[in-house]
């Protein structure tokens, strides 16, 4: 097992233990969770591992940290979508790949919507992104993907994508590399002329590059 898979396994084990603790102690939405130190001792894991697991749960909206007040269980009633996503993430290793697959489904559908709409294809954001890539300026990966979802005009899909992307935050938050910039330029230029086939192919090539390097 490589280091990435090992870290994911540790994360899932900690979260599963947290779920059991919450159920055992009948911790309700709005109730305070034990401190990092206490959780570390009770779960028999390092504090850094507990901190990373709590941070991931906070990104999912399942817990919230109040400055100077500790960590609290969020109200699931206001996060039904997040609860569904989290229920997949917290079950098994295969679910990690399911999250990435579902996220990519939304991204490809956004591409199809934009390619079929001349007004969306002519949005200035695409030319701005191409300019940045061609002039060796930095671009954050998830900013490009987010623009696709925003432009597609589907607000529900955007909300779902934001939660899915949060779980993939580390690779997607990175800056584009020199190797992937030509792929992205091809993607954006194909998008502008409405060539759905070439745009999707460039997108798939980009995702394969990310999978082989960061995911």
C-alpha positions, 0 to 999 in steps of 0.5 A: 500500500502506498503512502496516499492509500495508507493515509486515506485508510487511516483517515477512514478508520478515524472517522468511523471511530468518531461516528461510533463515539458520536452514536455511543455518547448520543452527541446531538447536532449543536453539541460540543465534541471532545477536544483533539487531545481527548479524541487522540487519547480515546481513539489511540491515534496521533493528534495530527491525524485527528486534526486532519480528520476533523478538518475534512469533516468541517469541509464537508459541513458535518462539524463546525469549529467556533473560535475559542469555543471548540468543535461542534456537531453541525445540524444535518437538517441544513446539510442534507446534501453533505450528509449524503456525500459524507455517507459514501465517503465514510463507508469504504475505500471504494467510495473515495473513487466514487466521489471523484467519479461523481464530481467528474460527471458534473464537470463533463455535463457542464462542458456539454451545456457550454458547448451547446450554447453560443452565448456561454462559449463566448464568455470572456472568462475562457479567453482570460484563462487562455491568456493566463496559461499562454503567458505562464501565469499561475492558475488554480485547477479548481478555479478552472473547473468552478468556472465551468460549473458556474457558466453552465448555470445549474446552481444545484449542480454547482452546490453538489460539485463544491462539496465533492471538490472539497473532498478532493481539495488538496490536488485541485487546490494546486497550481497548474503545471507546465505539463498540463497547461497545453492540455488546458489550452486545448480544452478551453479553445475547443470549448470556445468553438463548441467542439464537444468531442475534443473538449471532453477528450482534452478534459479526460486527458487532464483528469488522467494526468491529475490521477497519475500525478496527484490523486 
